Amino acid sequence: MSTFQAPKGTYDLIPPHSATYLAVREAIAAPLRNSGYGYIETPGFENVELFARGVGESTDIVTKEMYAFETKGGDRLALRPEGTASVLRAALEANLHKAGNLPVKLWYSGSYYRYERPQKGRYRHFSQVGAEAIGAEDPALDAELIILADQSYRALGLRNFRILLNSLGDQECRPVYRAALQDFLRGLDLDEDTRRRVDINPLRVLDDKREAVQKQLAGAPLLRDYLCEACKAYHEQVRELLTAAGVAFEDDEKLVRGLDYYTRTTFEFVHDGLGSQSAVGGGGRYDGLSEMIGGPALPSVGWALGVDRTVLALEAEGITLDIPAATAVYAVPLGEEARRVLFRAVTELRRAGVATDFAYGGKGLKNAMKSANRSGARLALVAGERDLAEGVVQLKDLTSGEQTAVALDAVVDEARRALG
Ligand code: AMP
């Protein structure tokens, strides 16, 4: 029988590489935890209707990429393709918005699923860390989120990323722009699929990656020229706050993003070392989403950063994260009695918080020492019959090779001292 492989478009996270993923998730989460965001976890699947209404019936994510299925009980569900709709659904369901403390600030971390054509940086199962600030309209909140994402990328050592910023207007000015854009697009020579998109979601046509289409778009009306006074003022404040925080950004009037729910501020983090899948994260304001999924008016803003692509960005910049060795002490018993004694010492060391591992499987000394070195441990704890007869174990510094006998009941203290 042939062995199984991970499904197309997926991959496994395996040590030691997986440690980088954990560190990236942690680096993105740390500034959020430090800024009033509480952790939220929602199911991996939701009613399909939530995404159809929340993400938008005209988006590729919903029409082409969703893993939708019917359960044996007849429920229509979908694996989550993104986090915002679920988080908002959960916040509404738990009445977090009624606790009188707006905005409700939440962060999350998890797996997302899109049936996309796989390529480097684009997978069918991927991982995001995201943040949502629900229930406040305040340019400082939009700025806060962008600043925090910037902070986490910088903490990881990333430098070759750029922040693209745009405003998509609101329910007052966007429809006027939409109509003007439709007029313009209907005068172009476009294929049937694109013409259909002009009817349903004309802003998405601006996002078309094909050069021939982009050429035709040269004279397209720009949303910037249609923004109402309130949207203009709001956007200007976001820009000023970012500038005051020393966060550089580029105005990109063509940035529309692939989800229908965005209003006003939208942004994307792109990395210049990633080729075609250059967006490492993105987000924006979604003032109408709550009402779209049956809730009250709750102006909100959020982002999601892709963990997979952030790891690729680190590789592109040649950054190796400083991840401490998982094991500090490695115990090597020589003989049965030593096994019992050292296993007890290992348990004590672990209970004292020292990362410790043990040579399992009755390895000989040579093999066990090889494992000790591979583990990255700084110290080996070696004991044979003669040591035990004297009530000691050998504490060996694996870097210098130096070895000292320490009393069995002093192992924890001595190991700690040696580790500094
Ligand atoms: P989006 O919800 O499409 O704005 O995605 C936010 C971020 O998630 C992107 O900037 C990517 O870093 C990441 N992402 C989205 N789709 C994928 C995918 N298919 N594979 C890997 N990462 C993805």
Boltz pocket constraint, residues with backbone or C-beta under 6 A from the ligand:
constraints:
  - pocket:
      binder: B
      contacts: [[A, 81], [A, 82], [A, 114], [A, 116], [A, 121], [A, 122], [A, 123], [A, 124], [A, 125], [A, 126], [A, 127], [A, 128], [A, 258], [A, 269], [A, 279], [A, 280], [A, 281], [A, 282], [A, 283], [A, 304], [A, 305], [A, 306], [A, 307], [A, 308], [A, 309], [A, 310]]
      max_distance: 6.0
